[in-house]
């Protein structure tokens, strides 16, 4: 009978925790993060080592990539061939790696993100600088461990005769950690290592005199030395990287922007596509054509501009909205002592120097042992030649090689190694000249042994050896810097004219929220008649604006909507406009109270809000300049069932006049209303009795004397002069504007300031709409109830009153 299988009964979280923990450890240590000493991830190290072992080096011919990939998978890296090949290709891409470690023949991808040719087509070999990473690996300079199937040994780390982690940088994501170390200039990094060796307590500032900052293989311009410094001090920081551009004059009095370097790790094809989309979608005006003129001579992207376009503005727009400018985030994480650590520049240099000390010490010990062994042999050979005849006769009288060796050891006190060398000696070596060459070799070896012993005994000489080697590499491989560095990050100012074709248009807004941008041509063709509008709706504003202007729409619920005019669709005068809810969502019973056009938020202007329950609020206009405007924003804080009845824009020198439905009017200067923030609630405007509310608040220049017009629910209308009233202060009761009747008292439905061309419209209960020209009425005093202009017995009470929206050009006067 078979044994029952034994299962472990373990809690799920324990098993998953354990497995994920192991997986994470593997990913972190053996896959995604580079080693702080040689700057390589395991797969990269294995590729380089495999190529080195196969003698696939820069001084020999290229070899098929597939062969190398096969070796790497078979001997060291039991993973997918594509992951190995991709890693190998990246090491050969001169737009990704500052000093390429693999040279490749064939298509190895492109800066446009094109895939490389399959590995059966491409050929590769180690680059000459790679040999410096692997040099002296056979001299027991680094530890080896068994490979995955224990058949051969592989190195834990490479000797790395130059600081590859900084020179080529690294990027990777593992579980819990990510790394982004930018590439640097070889010469600068080597100078920094030498400086660090000479002065271990060196500060980041001193190092930055040598290492200016990253040096990307794609060149470009870095902005923000502060960000570099922070990154070098802490391991994290951010810089701005932008492409290199110039503006050229072309035929027809036009200009073009030429890009010849782009930021690191940016896909050029995607960047060009995005630029062309901005042109097609008319997000930016003034671009005639975007062309990628890159060829084998170098990268070149041309953005041809239309006539008389602000090229700087377009360029700034491209910097801000495409990958022509990116933010690079340093995150210098590497494996040190088998643990991922966030390293500062000083720590990276320390880790490298410590590694070099160990490598050079081990290499010296290896060379010393070799030199001592050879010296011992040379000494034996010299002794043998000096007693040559005895040695020869001893060998001749021996039975075999083993016996001959034994006789030499016994008779002449040679060591085993010396005896072996003597019996293997070739006859021609017995000439007279050979003894002198042996003496010279012995002398050279004595010197060499003395040098090597000094290195091991004196750390100063050890460090000098390391520095000498670094200087040699610098001399061989140094190249000049590709990336420029600028101290400050330039603030990108974008002129709205760049983004928008400047055009005068007509804008109409109705109370129910229909908004329309119409060309002046369409308006003229209809002679301004046949305006399409829903029944029971009316115009709030009809204004001529430029597409570069903005409008602020205020609702009765205390919200406002910020709209750049150019974002509104062009609709014919005879067609009904677009409802505001198609642009931003508003409540069902929300109405548009006012539309205020704005050309420039910088002007010292103010907004005044009047509410139904007798509050007033004054705020600076510039507070309402919105950056994000995809939803309705709060214009003021309303309490309970309060509503906004009117909004005005003032320059700070206006008077206000507030009228309540029970016939009280109050006049004072806007200076009485203290300034508050955008979301604040405001202050009391007028003292109201129970059940009384504000009909309207009007604003006028404190030097003018307008006529005041009221219209009551009983169809009475009257006009008064401002002199009838006394100027007062805020939050008072005000004075009477109507005579209070015992029965059927008049209640104000509409209150306005009137000029000679104004028309006031009102609607009665039966739905009819009537007009009145208030300046045709004679002036009345405060205690009369005016004259009846409609028979409410037949028509019904007056239910709403509004001023006819006249065609306005709000910015015309200012420009003259």
Secondary structure, DSSP 8 states (H G I E B T S, - for coil): -----------HHHHHHHHHHHHHHHHIIIIIS-BTTT---HHHHHHHHHHHHTT--TTS--EEHHHHHHHHHHHT--S-HHHHHHHHHHTT-TTT-SS-SEEEES----TT------TTT-EEEE-HHHHHHHTTGGGT-S-EEE-TTSSSEEESS---SS-HHHHH-EEEE-SS-EEEE----HHHHHHHHHHHHH-TT--HHHHHHH--S---TT--EEE-HHHHHHHHHHSEEEEEEE-EEEEEEETTTEEEEEEEE--TT--HHHHHHHHHHHHHTTSSSSEEEEEE--BTTB--EEEEE-TT--HHHHHHHHHHHSTTEEEEEEE-EEEETTEEEE--HHHHHHHHHHHHHHHHHHHHHHHHHHHHHHHHHHHHHHHHHHTHHHHHHHHHTSSSHHHHHHHHHHHH---HHHHHHHHT--GGGGSHHHHHHHHHHHHHHHHHHHHHHHHHH-HHHHHHHHHHHHHHHHHHH-----SEEESS-------HHHHS---EEEEEEETTSEEEEEEHHHHHHTTT------TT--EEEEEEEETT-EEEEEETTSEEEEEEGGGS-B--TTS--EEGGGTS---TT--EEEEEEES-TTS--EEEEEETTSEEEEEEGGGG--S--SS-EE-S---TT--EEEEEEE-S-EEEEEEETTSEEEEEEGGGS-B--TT---EE-S---TT--EEEEEEEETT---EEEEEETTSEEEEEEGGGS----TT---EE-S---SSS---EEEEEEE-TT--EEEEETTS-EEEE-GGGS-B--TT---EE-S-HHHH--EEEEEE---EE-TTHHHH-
